[in-house]
Amino acid sequence: MKLSREIKTAILIIGCIIIFIFGFNYLKGTSLLSNEKTIHALYDEVEGLVVGANVTIRGLNVGKVKIIDFNDDFAKIKVTFSIRDDLNFSNKSIAQLYEAGLIGGKAIAIIPKYDTSNIIKNGDILFSEIKPGLTELVNQQIAPLQDKIEGLLTSADSLFAGISNVMNYETQNNLKMTLEGLASTIENVNILSSNINEILNANEKELKSTINNLSKISGNLNKITDSLKQVPLSSTVKNFEDTSLHLKEIIERLNSGEGSAGMILNDNKLYDNLVNSSEALEALLSDLKSNPKKYVHFSIFGRKEKNNDN
């Protein structure tokens, strides 16, 4: 059977259309020959997500994003995507929107939960969350730093404004005079330092001699200190304590009237007798000096016997 040119052209056009449909769906990530489940997730925003973006589980590509549109009340963004029909996980799983690369573009990662009583089926809506991307993390770190820089700039502006208000003509003149006085003071200090150096150079020998003498004195003091360290201070202190105890006992015995010395110190009558005897002895010596003949008889003829009648 010979086909006409028109039939061949029609068959060619139909084949091209079929190939185009398959190719288009392949590029979209949709397979016309495989069974798939269609599920949904709701997000607050989906910037960077496009139709045909990958849907993964633990890094493995298991589906594609099909539709991105508002939900019925326009409060959320409804993302419809397909996954392989042989995947059986819970409808309580999470569809996480994440940044797929450094140059932009996002994808959906399913964080599965396995619960045999709630297996996912066509039309189910998964829980959703948005994972911060690198750009968002950088912005979160930069935001506090930016606030600090802005606060610092504000403080600097206030400081410069205050300085401008303070630095009037009179203040500038005072500051200039202060700086001139400071320069003069520094010059005087330099002159004084130069004079001190001249004095030290002129008396270098005397200073060295003085330092040597101080070193000798220090050495002698060290020797004296070493000698004092060798003195048995403990035995000396003990001897002093023993002597103090003996002296205390002697004083107590004198106060109590023990012994001759104690009796002399504590017996008032004996003291009075000693005083009277001393006074009588003094009177006798005085009389002896005044009238020696009364007590001493001397004769070359011998002692004359006294007449008993007299």
DRENDO-1510 file (C-alpha; in Angstrom, 1 decimal, always signed):
<recs>
REC; n; res; u; v; w
REC; 1; MET; +0.0; +0.0; +0.0 .
REC; 2; LYS; +1.4; +3.2; -1.1 .
REC; 3; LEU; +0.8; +6.3; +1.1 .
REC; 4; SER; +0.1; +9.6; -0.4 .
REC; 5; ARG; +2.2; +12.6; +0.3 .
REC; 6; GLU; -0.5; +14.2; +2.4 .
REC; 7; ILE; -0.7; +11.2; +4.7 .
REC; 8; LYS; +3.0; +11.1; +5.1 .
REC; 9; THR; +3.0; +14.8; +5.9 .
REC; 10; ALA; +0.2; +14.3; +8.5 .
REC; 11; ILE; +2.0; +11.4; +10.2 .
REC; 12; LEU; +5.2; +13.5; +10.3 .
REC; 13; ILE; +3.4; +16.4; +11.9 .
REC; 14; ILE; +1.6; +14.1; +14.5 .
REC; 15; GLY; +5.0; +12.5; +15.3 .
REC; 16; CYS; +6.6; +15.9; +15.8 .
REC; 17; ILE; +3.7; +17.0; +18.1 .
REC; 18; ILE; +4.1; +13.8; +20.2 .
REC; 19; ILE; +7.8; +14.3; +20.4 .
REC; 20; PHE; +7.3; +17.9; +21.4 .
REC; 21; ILE; +4.8; +17.0; +24.1 .
REC; 22; PHE; +7.1; +14.3; +25.5 .
REC; 23; GLY; +10.1; +16.6; +25.3 .
REC; 24; PHE; +8.3; +19.5; +26.9 .
REC; 25; ASN; +7.1; +17.4; +29.8 .
REC; 26; TYR; +10.5; +15.9; +30.2 .
REC; 27; LEU; +12.0; +19.3; +30.5 .
REC; 28; LYS; +9.3; +20.1; +33.1 .
REC; 29; GLY; +10.2; +16.9; +34.9 .
REC; 30; THR; +6.9; +15.3; +34.1 .
REC; 31; SER; +6.8; +11.8; +32.8 .
REC; 32; LEU; +3.7; +10.7; +30.8 .
REC; 33; LEU; +4.5; +7.0; +31.1 .
REC; 34; SER; +5.0; +6.7; +34.9 .
REC; 35; ASN; +2.5; +6.8; +37.7 .
REC; 36; GLU; +2.9; +9.8; +40.1 .
REC; 37; LYS; +1.3; +11.2; +43.1 .
REC; 38; THR; +0.3; +14.9; +43.1 .
REC; 39; ILE; +0.6; +16.6; +46.5 .
REC; 40; HIS; +0.5; +20.2; +47.7 .
REC; 41; ALA; +2.2; +22.5; +50.3 .
REC; 42; LEU; +1.4; +26.1; +51.4 .
REC; 43; TYR; +4.0; +28.8; +51.9 .
REC; 44; ASP; +4.1; +32.5; +52.9 .
REC; 45; GLU; +6.5; +33.3; +50.0 .
REC; 46; VAL; +8.3; +31.2; +47.4 .
REC; 47; GLU; +10.8; +33.7; +45.9 .
REC; 48; GLY; +13.3; +31.8; +43.7 .
REC; 49; LEU; +11.1; +28.7; +43.2 .
REC; 50; VAL; +10.0; +28.0; +39.6 .
REC; 51; VAL; +8.0; +25.3; +37.9 .
REC; 52; GLY; +10.1; +22.3; +37.2 .
REC; 53; ALA; +12.2; +22.7; +40.3 .
REC; 54; ASN; +13.4; +19.5; +41.9 .
REC; 55; VAL; +11.6; +17.7; +44.8 .
REC; 56; THR; +14.1; +15.6; +46.8 .
REC; 57; ILE; +14.2; +13.2; +49.7 .
REC; 58; ARG; +17.6; +13.1; +51.5 .
REC; 59; GLY; +19.2; +14.5; +48.4 .
REC; 60; LEU; +17.6; +12.1; +45.9 .
REC; 61; ASN; +15.4; +13.6; +43.2 .
REC; 62; VAL; +11.9; +12.1; +43.4 .
REC; 63; GLY; +9.7; +14.6; +41.7 .
REC; 64; LYS; +9.2; +18.0; +40.1 .
REC; 65; VAL; +7.2; +21.2; +40.9 .
REC; 66; LYS; +4.2; +21.5; +38.6 .
REC; 67; ILE; +2.2; +24.5; +39.6 .
REC; 68; ILE; +2.8; +27.6; +41.7 .
REC; 69; ASP; -0.2; +29.8; +42.4 .
REC; 70; PHE; -2.2; +31.4; +45.2 .
REC; 71; ASN; -4.6; +29.3; +47.2 .
REC; 72; ASP; -8.3; +30.0; +47.2 .
REC; 73; ASP; -8.3; +32.9; +49.7 .
REC; 74; PHE; -5.0; +34.4; +48.4 .
REC; 75; ALA; -3.5; +34.2; +51.9 .
REC; 76; LYS; -0.8; +31.6; +51.0 .
REC; 77; ILE; +1.2; +30.4; +48.0 .
REC; 78; LYS; +0.1; +26.9; +46.9 .
REC; 79; VAL; +2.8; +24.8; +45.4 .
REC; 80; THR; +1.7; +21.6; +43.6 .
REC; 81; PHE; +4.4; +19.0; +42.9 .
REC; 82; SER; +4.5; +15.4; +41.8 .
REC; 83; ILE; +6.5; +12.5; +43.4 .
REC; 84; ARG; +7.0; +8.9; +42.6 .
REC; 85; ASP; +4.0; +6.7; +43.2 .
REC; 86; ASP; +6.1; +4.0; +45.0 .
REC; 87; LEU; +7.0; +6.4; +47.8 .
REC; 88; ASN; +5.0; +5.6; +51.0 .
REC; 89; PHE; +5.5; +8.1; +53.8 .
REC; 90; SER; +3.2; +9.9; +56.2 .
REC; 91; ASN; +1.1; +12.8; +55.2 .
REC; 92; LYS; +2.4; +14.5; +58.4 .
REC; 93; SER; +5.8; +14.9; +56.7 .
REC; 94; ILE; +7.3; +18.3; +56.0 .
REC; 95; ALA; +7.9; +19.9; +52.6 .
REC; 96; GLN; +10.9; +22.2; +53.3 .
REC; 97; LEU; +11.7; +25.0; +50.8 .
REC; 98; TYR; +15.5; +25.5; +50.6 .
REC; 99; GLU; +18.1; +27.3; +48.5 .
REC; 100; ALA; +19.5; +24.9; +46.0 .
REC; 101; GLY; +22.6; +26.8; +45.0 .
REC; 102; LEU; +24.8; +29.8; +45.6 .
REC; 103; ILE; +23.6; +31.6; +42.4 .
REC; 104; GLY; +19.9; +31.4; +43.4 .
REC; 105; GLY; +17.1; +29.0; +42.7 .
REC; 106; LYS; +15.2; +27.0; +45.2 .
REC; 107; ALA; +13.9; +23.4; +45.5 .
REC; 108; ILE; +11.7; +21.4; +47.8 .
REC; 109; ALA; +13.1; +18.8; +50.2 .
REC; 110; ILE; +10.6; +16.4; +51.8 .
REC; 111; ILE; +11.5; +15.4; +55.3 .
REC; 112; PRO; +9.6; +12.2; +55.6 .
REC; 113; LYS; +7.9; +10.7; +58.6 .
REC; 114; TYR; +6.9; +7.1; +58.4 .
REC; 115; ASP; +3.5; +6.3; +59.8 .
REC; 116; THR; +1.7; +3.4; +58.2 .
REC; 117; SER; -1.7; +4.6; +59.3 .
REC; 118; ASN; -1.4; +7.9; +57.4 .
REC; 119; ILE; +0.2; +7.1; +54.0 .
REC; 120; ILE; +0.4; +10.0; +51.6 .
REC; 121; LYS; -2.1; +10.0; +48.7 .
REC; 122; ASN; -3.0; +12.2; +45.8 .
REC; 123; GLY; -4.2; +15.7; +46.8 .
REC; 124; ASP; -2.8; +15.6; +50.4 .
REC; 125; ILE; -1.3; +18.9; +51.7 .
REC; 126; LEU; +2.0; +18.5; +53.6 .
REC; 127; PHE; +3.3; +20.7; +56.4 .
REC; 128; SER; +5.6; +23.3; +55.1 .
REC; 129; GLU; +8.7; +25.3; +56.3 .
REC; 130; ILE; +11.3; +27.6; +54.8 .
REC; 131; LYS; +15.0; +27.0; +55.5 .
REC; 132; PRO; +17.0; +30.2; +55.5 .
REC; 133; GLY; +19.4; +30.4; +52.6 .
REC; 134; LEU; +23.0; +31.6; +52.7 .
REC; 135; THR; +21.9; +35.1; +51.7 .
REC; 136; GLU; +19.4; +35.2; +54.5 .
REC; 137; LEU; +21.9; +33.9; +57.0 .
REC; 138; VAL; +24.4; +36.6; +56.0 .
REC; 139; ASN; +21.7; +39.3; +56.2 .
REC; 140; GLN; +20.8; +38.0; +59.7 .
REC; 141; GLN; +24.4; +38.3; +60.8 .
REC; 142; ILE; +25.0; +41.7; +59.1 .
REC; 143; ALA; +21.8; +43.3; +60.4 .
REC; 144; PRO; +23.1; +43.7; +64.1 .
REC; 145; LEU; +26.4; +44.9; +62.8 .
REC; 146; GLN; +24.7; +47.4; +60.6 .
REC; 147; ASP; +22.7; +48.7; +63.6 .
REC; 148; LYS; +25.9; +49.1; +65.6 .
REC; 149; ILE; +27.6; +50.9; +62.8 .
REC; 150; GLU; +24.7; +53.3; +62.4 .
REC; 151; GLY; +24.7; +53.9; +66.2 .
REC; 152; LEU; +28.4; +54.6; +66.0 .
REC; 153; LEU; +28.0; +57.0; +63.2 .
REC; 154; THR; +25.3; +58.8; +65.1 .
REC; 155; SER; +27.5; +59.1; +68.1 .
REC; 156; ALA; +30.3; +60.3; +66.0 .
REC; 157; ASP; +28.1; +63.0; +64.5 .
REC; 158; SER; +27.0; +64.1; +67.9 .
REC; 159; LEU; +30.6; +64.2; +69.1 .
REC; 160; PHE; +31.8; +66.3; +66.1 .
REC; 161; ALA; +28.8; +68.6; +66.6 .
REC; 162; GLY; +29.7; +69.0; +70.3 .
REC; 163; ILE; +33.3; +69.7; +69.4 .
REC; 164; SER; +32.3; +72.3; +66.8 .
REC; 165; ASN; +30.1; +74.0; +69.4 .
REC; 166; VAL; +32.9; +74.0; +72.1 .
REC; 167; MET; +35.7; +75.0; +69.8 .
REC; 168; ASN; +34.8; +78.7; +69.4 .
REC; 169; TYR; +37.4; +81.4; +68.8 .
REC; 170; GLU; +38.2; +82.0; +72.5 .
REC; 171; THR; +38.6; +78.2; +73.2 .
REC; 172; GLN; +40.9; +77.9; +70.2 .
REC; 173; ASN; +43.1; +80.7; +71.5 .
REC; 174; ASN; +43.2; +79.1; +74.9 .
REC; 175; LEU; +44.1; +75.8; +73.4 .
REC; 176; LYS; +46.8; +77.4; +71.3 .
REC; 177; MET; +48.3; +79.1; +74.5 .
REC; 178; THR; +48.1; +75.8; +76.3 .
REC; 179; LEU; +50.0; +74.0; +73.6 .
REC; 180; GLU; +52.6; +76.8; +73.5 .
REC; 181; GLY; +53.0; +76.5; +77.3 .
REC; 182; LEU; +53.4; +72.8; +76.9 .
REC; 183; ALA; +56.1; +73.2; +74.3 .
REC; 184; SER; +57.9; +75.6; +76.6 .
REC; 185; THR; +57.7; +73.1; +79.5 .
REC; 186; ILE; +59.0; +70.4; +77.3 .
REC; 187; GLU; +62.0; +72.6; +76.3 .
REC; 188; ASN; +62.7; +73.4; +80.0 .
REC; 189; VAL; +62.6; +69.7; +80.8 .
REC; 190; ASN; +65.1; +69.0; +78.0 .
REC; 191; ILE; +67.4; +71.7; +79.3 .
REC; 192; LEU; +67.1; +70.3; +82.9 .
REC; 193; SER; +67.9; +66.8; +81.6 .
REC; 194; SER; +71.0; +68.2; +79.8 .
REC; 195; ASN; +72.2; +69.9; +83.0 .
REC; 196; ILE; +71.7; +66.7; +85.0 .
REC; 197; ASN; +73.7; +64.8; +82.5 .
REC; 198; GLU; +76.5; +67.3; +82.7 .
REC; 199; ILE; +76.5; +67.1; +86.5 .
REC; 200; LEU; +76.6; +63.3; +86.4 .
REC; 201; ASN; +79.5; +63.3; +83.9 .
REC; 202; ALA; +81.5; +65.8; +86.0 .
REC; 203; ASN; +81.0; +63.8; +89.2 .
REC; 204; GLU; +81.2; +60.4; +87.7 .
REC; 205; LYS; +84.2; +59.3; +89.9 .
REC; 206; GLU; +82.6; +60.5; +93.1 .
REC; 207; LEU; +79.3; +58.7; +92.2 .
REC; 208; LYS; +81.2; +55.5; +91.5 .
REC; 209; SER; +83.1; +55.8; +94.8 .
REC; 210; THR; +79.8; +56.5; +96.7 .
REC; 211; ILE; +78.2; +53.5; +95.0 .
REC; 212; ASN; +81.1; +51.3; +95.9 .
REC; 213; ASN; +80.9; +52.5; +99.6 .
REC; 214; LEU; +77.2; +51.7; +99.6 .
REC; 215; SER; +78.0; +48.3; +98.2 .
REC; 216; LYS; +80.5; +47.7; +101.0 .
REC; 217; ILE; +78.0; +48.9; +103.7 .
REC; 218; SER; +75.4; +46.6; +102.2 .
REC; 219; GLY; +77.9; +43.7; +102.4 .
REC; 220; ASN; +78.7; +44.5; +106.0 .
REC; 221; LEU; +75.0; +44.7; +106.9 .
REC; 222; ASN; +74.5; +41.3; +105.3 .
REC; 223; LYS; +77.4; +39.9; +107.4 .
REC; 224; ILE; +75.8; +41.4; +110.6 .
REC; 225; THR; +72.5; +40.0; +109.6 .
REC; 226; ASP; +74.1; +36.5; +109.1 .
REC; 227; SER; +75.8; +36.8; +112.5 .
REC; 228; LEU; +72.5; +37.7; +114.2 .
REC; 229; LYS; +70.9; +34.7; +112.5 .
REC; 230; GLN; +73.5; +32.4; +114.1 .
REC; 231; VAL; +72.9; +33.8; +117.6 .
REC; 232; PRO; +70.9; +31.3; +119.7 .
REC; 233; LEU; +68.1; +33.7; +120.4 .
REC; 234; SER; +65.8; +31.0; +121.7 .
REC; 235; SER; +68.3; +30.0; +124.5 .
REC; 236; THR; +69.0; +33.7; +125.3 .
REC; 237; VAL; +65.3; +34.4; +125.6 .
REC; 238; LYS; +64.8; +31.3; +127.8 .
REC; 239; ASN; +67.7; +32.4; +130.1 .
REC; 240; PHE; +66.1; +35.8; +130.3 .
REC; 241; GLU; +62.8; +34.3; +131.2 .
REC; 242; ASP; +64.4; +32.1; +133.9 .
REC; 243; THR; +66.2; +35.1; +135.4 .
REC; 244; SER; +63.0; +37.1; +135.4 .
REC; 245; LEU; +61.3; +34.2; +137.3 .
REC; 246; HIS; +64.1; +34.0; +139.9 .
REC; 247; LEU; +64.0; +37.8; +140.4 .
REC; 248; LYS; +60.3; +37.6; +140.8 .
REC; 249; GLU; +60.6; +34.9; +143.4 .
REC; 250; ILE; +63.2; +36.9; +145.3 .
REC; 251; ILE; +61.0; +40.0; +145.3 .
REC; 252; GLU; +58.1; +37.9; +146.5 .
REC; 253; ARG; +60.2; +36.4; +149.4 .
REC; 254; LEU; +61.4; +39.9; +150.4 .
REC; 255; ASN; +57.9; +41.2; +150.4 .
REC; 256; SER; +56.7; +38.3; +152.5 .
REC; 257; GLY; +59.5; +38.9; +155.1 .
REC; 258; GLU; +61.5; +35.8; +154.5 .
REC; 259; GLY; +65.3; +36.0; +155.4 .
REC; 260; SER; +67.2; +38.8; +157.0 .
REC; 261; ALA; +66.7; +41.2; +154.2 .
REC; 262; GLY; +63.0; +40.4; +154.2 .
REC; 263; MET; +62.8; +41.1; +157.9 .
REC; 264; ILE; +64.8; +44.3; +157.6 .
REC; 265; LEU; +62.5; +45.5; +154.8 .
REC; 266; ASN; +59.2; +44.5; +156.4 .
REC; 267; ASP; +59.9; +44.9; +160.3 .
REC; 268; ASN; +59.3; +48.6; +161.2 .
REC; 269; LYS; +60.5; +48.1; +164.7 .
REC; 270; LEU; +63.8; +46.7; +163.7 .
REC; 271; TYR; +64.1; +49.6; +161.2 .
REC; 272; ASP; +63.5; +52.1; +164.0 .
REC; 273; ASN; +66.1; +50.4; +166.2 .
REC; 274; LEU; +68.6; +50.6; +163.4 .
REC; 275; VAL; +67.9; +54.3; +162.9 .
REC; 276; ASN; +68.2; +55.0; +166.7 .
REC; 277; SER; +71.4; +53.0; +166.9 .
REC; 278; SER; +72.8; +55.0; +163.9 .
REC; 279; GLU; +71.9; +58.3; +165.5 .
REC; 280; ALA; +73.5; +57.2; +168.9 .
REC; 281; LEU; +76.6; +56.1; +167.1 .
REC; 282; GLU; +76.8; +59.4; +165.3 .
REC; 283; ALA; +76.4; +61.4; +168.6 .
REC; 284; LEU; +79.1; +59.3; +170.2 .
REC; 285; LEU; +81.5; +59.9; +167.4 .
REC; 286; SER; +80.8; +63.6; +167.5 .
REC; 287; ASP; +81.4; +63.7; +171.3 .
REC; 288; LEU; +84.6; +61.7; +170.8 .
REC; 289; LYS; +85.8; +64.3; +168.3 .
REC; 290; SER; +84.9; +67.1; +170.7 .
REC; 291; ASN; +86.2; +65.6; +174.0 .
REC; 292; PRO; +88.8; +63.0; +173.2 .
REC; 293; LYS; +90.4; +63.2; +176.8 .
REC; 294; LYS; +87.1; +62.1; +178.2 .
REC; 295; TYR; +87.6; +58.7; +176.6 .
REC; 296; VAL; +91.4; +58.4; +176.3 .
REC; 297; HIS; +93.9; +58.7; +179.3 .
REC; 298; PHE; +97.6; +58.7; +178.5 .
REC; 299; SER; +100.5; +59.2; +181.0 .
REC; 300; ILE; +104.2; +58.6; +180.9 .
REC; 301; PHE; +104.1; +57.5; +184.5 .
REC; 302; GLY; +101.5; +54.9; +184.1 .
REC; 303; ARG; +97.9; +54.9; +184.9 .
REC; 304; LYS; +97.0; +56.5; +188.3 .
REC; 305; GLU; +94.7; +54.5; +190.5 .
REC; 306; LYS; +91.7; +56.2; +191.5 .
REC; 307; ASN; +91.0; +56.7; +195.2 .
REC; 308; ASN; +88.1; +54.7; +196.1 .
REC; 309; ASP; +87.2; +57.3; +198.7 .
REC; 310; ASN; +86.7; +59.8; +196.0 .
</recs>
